[in-house]
């Protein structure tokens, strides 16, 4: 703060009980260093205090500042002390024809260094006009809260809201908090004081507020989790006690405080895993416990590489199977069905996030169950070089708000993961066994998130279930498939024409590469289909291939094949020697490489690559749709 005043061409005298605090000023000769506080106070127009507590402020003012300060001196107290002491010092200062201003700060050390502090000023209006030009040299937000003591009251309320009873203006305080360390969702978006923010529960007589029963439930769940962790949370215990008292009061049961109902009753997950691919079917059972029809809507996040291929709704004896339609046409039909009071079901991909699907369950009659089935396929990731991980996220189980009329999952902005859910989940996961010359492809199946039972006796697959019944979906389900140390690369073919190649380099492969560079052949298969044009994928691919090219071993062989609906190679031979001329030619082609080869069709390029035993690298960022092939 002193440095910022010096930078603004003020003559500054500094004092601190710790001599090391002003070593910098002595070395730089930027300020006068006082070794007693009296010297700092004498002949100064403004005296700025930053002291630990009210007792020290009182002692310093009475013994060192008030007796020596000339008439008209402004004492700006930036300490955070009690309001009463500050008011007494202001009164005593006036009796000595001095001016006393309380101006506590918020912003921390970084704010002090950058000159972005918030000053909360309590003073007479004319005094504020006099000190403001000084404070703006040290801070960004200078707020005149009110009379002497108001600045401290505001600072205290920035930490513990009790403003109105301390006589503070609610609008000024809200502005102050939102420019200080107290800024948060509750102060800026859902301010609890009526009239500060429009169209929020506090400004609407607390209608549409978060249900007291739900808050109590969440607190109890938190306490239960803490108890199991053998930890202590006295503040949470006290908050739970207060909410229990609130729930016993009839007043909280008015409109806006009724419970939020969760019509999702249970979830069933069936998954079949084959190598690095998973086929997942999620079945969800909903029930409308309201006495009126509801339109249930929720967001369904899936993995980026997943593709939804089936959506079925069952209600009573009816089965509704989804049809693929243009988005606007589908929305119009859905709206028309709702207006007629008919059941309607709509699955959309969120325009803002390509990883989120939105399901409109539609008009669900009272006391009626609805079963939704969603099926999708997804690619699985490899962890630590030898573990295939299958993840079932908690986001498949949303919450429903009967007052708002929609279901919300963690894809929506206001949602949070829950410690306990009122519904349970069942799991049946089949992991197909794949054998090769080196034996089984898989050596073990485990879970780090849940206790599972794995049936290893089946000949065709490992079957995974939960060891216990009534499992709640309170965290992600992780299933790890440990690959055998020695396993064959696999080629899986499914009629009428899907091919999947799994190639996992082993330490032996890399050792062979290191020992015999001349035998190494590298073919870079680069996706140059039209889909690579978006998000500068082709530009990033050019950079990646150039980097790989410069990293090739000496005396190795290489080629680059661009593919889309057709494919073309840089060299007519399968590979060429890695020398200066060939690398230069390849770099020239890569530098001008464009996404100009039509659609993404991998079948022909895969068949070509299988004809040669190579170290292969596939560079591909697009998503392929199913295509017929012979």
Buried (B, 14 or more C-beta within 10 A) or exposed (E): BBBBBBEBEBEBBBBBEEEEEBEEBEEEEBBBBBEEBBBBBBEBEBBBBBBEEBEBBBEBBEEBBBEBBEEEBBBBBBBBBBBEBBBBBBEBBEEBEBBBBBBBBBBEEEBBEEBBBBBBBBBBEEBBEBBBEBBBBBBBBBBBBBBBBBBBBBBBBBEEBEBEEBEBBBEBBBBBBBBBBBBEEEBBEBBBBBEBBEEBBBBEEBEBBBBBBBBBBBBBBBBEBBEEEEEEBEEBEEBBEEBEEBBEEEEBBEEBBBEBBBBBBBBBBBBBBBBBBBBBBBBBBBBBBBEEBBEBBBBBBBBEEBBBEEBBBBBEEEEBEBEEEEEEEBBEBBEEBBEEEEBBBBBBBBEEEEBBBBBBBBBBBEEBBBBBBBBBBBBBEBEEEBBBBBBBBBBBBBBBBBBEEBBBBBBBEEBEEBBBBBBBBBBBBBBBBBEEEEEEBBBEBEBEEBEBEBEEEEEEBBBBBBEEEEBBBBEBBBBBBBBBEEBBEBEBEEEEEBBBBBEBEBEEEEEEBEEEBEEBBBBBBBBBBBBBBEEEBBBEBBEBBBEBBEEBBEEBBBBBBBBBEEBEBBBEEBBBEBEEEBBEBBEEBBEEBEBEBBBBBBBEBBEBBEEEEBBBBBBBBBEBEEEEEE
